[in-house]
Amino acid sequence: MPYVITEACINVKDKSCVDVCPVDCIYEGPDQLYIHPDECIDCGACEPECPVTAIFPEEDVPQQQAPFIAKNRDAFKSATPPGRPTR
């Protein structure tokens, strides 16, 4: 999973990152946005656009935010995966 959205996005869901993603791999869940691990091309366009600094390359996710790596991956394996963001 190249990029991960972490805790700072919860209940914020600013969609600036969605607007710059060239492959539309950012989805909207009930509480936050998620990056689809199989669709992300690791371009990094989303990271600087996030106004709350919630997006990190997987290897740079702060240790206290590490559970969000699994949360992003597992969200797409659930019975109700995140959907395309609403505008």
C-alpha positions as CSV (number, residue, x, y, z in Angstrom):
1,M,0.0,0.0,0.0
2,P,1.9,3.1,-1.2
3,Y,-0.1,5.8,0.7
4,V,-2.2,5.7,3.8
5,I,-4.8,8.1,5.2
6,T,-4.6,8.4,9.0
7,E,-6.5,9.7,12.0
8,A,-6.4,13.4,11.1
9,C,-9.0,12.7,8.4
10,I,-11.6,11.3,10.7
11,N,-14.7,13.4,10.5
12,V,-12.9,16.0,8.3
13,K,-12.9,14.3,4.9
14,D,-11.6,17.4,3.0
15,K,-11.5,16.1,-0.6
16,S,-8.6,18.2,-1.9
17,C,-6.7,14.9,-2.2
18,V,-9.5,13.4,-4.3
19,D,-9.3,16.3,-6.8
20,V,-5.6,15.7,-7.6
21,C,-5.6,11.9,-7.7
22,P,-4.8,10.9,-11.3
23,V,-6.2,7.3,-10.9
24,D,-9.3,8.0,-8.6
25,C,-8.1,5.6,-5.9
26,I,-9.4,7.6,-3.0
27,Y,-12.7,6.5,-1.6
28,E,-15.1,7.8,1.0
29,G,-16.1,5.8,4.1
30,P,-18.5,6.9,6.8
31,D,-15.8,8.5,9.0
32,Q,-12.8,9.2,6.7
33,L,-11.4,8.8,3.2
34,Y,-9.4,5.7,2.2
35,I,-6.8,5.0,-0.4
36,H,-7.3,1.8,-2.3
37,P,-4.0,-0.2,-1.9
38,D,-4.4,-2.0,-5.3
39,E,-5.2,1.1,-7.2
40,C,-2.7,3.7,-5.8
41,I,0.2,4.3,-8.2
42,D,2.4,5.9,-5.6
43,C,2.5,9.2,-7.4
44,G,2.3,11.3,-4.2
45,A,0.0,13.9,-5.6
46,C,-2.4,13.6,-2.7
47,E,0.0,14.1,0.2
48,P,0.8,17.8,-0.2
49,E,-2.9,18.6,-0.9
50,C,-4.1,17.3,2.5
51,P,-4.9,20.3,4.7
52,V,-4.7,18.2,7.9
53,T,-1.6,16.2,7.1
54,A,-3.4,12.9,7.2
55,I,-1.7,11.2,4.2
56,F,1.7,9.4,4.4
57,P,3.6,6.9,2.4
58,E,3.2,3.6,4.2
59,E,6.8,3.5,5.3
60,D,6.5,7.0,6.8
61,V,3.3,6.5,8.8
62,P,4.0,7.7,12.4
63,Q,4.3,4.8,14.8
64,Q,1.2,5.9,16.8
65,Q,-0.8,5.9,13.5
66,A,0.4,2.5,12.4
67,P,-3.0,0.9,13.0
68,F,-4.3,3.0,10.1
69,I,-2.2,0.9,7.6
70,A,-4.4,-2.1,8.4
71,K,-7.6,0.1,8.6
72,N,-7.0,1.4,5.1
73,R,-6.3,-2.1,3.7
74,D,-9.1,-3.9,5.5
75,A,-11.7,-1.3,4.6
76,F,-11.8,-2.6,1.1
77,K,-12.2,-6.2,2.3
78,S,-15.3,-5.4,4.4
79,A,-18.9,-6.2,3.5
80,T,-19.5,-2.5,3.0
81,P,-16.3,-1.1,1.4
82,P,-15.9,2.7,0.9
83,G,-17.5,4.2,-2.2
84,R,-16.6,6.9,-4.6
85,P,-16.5,10.3,-2.9
86,T,-19.5,12.6,-3.1
87,R,-18.7,16.1,-4.3
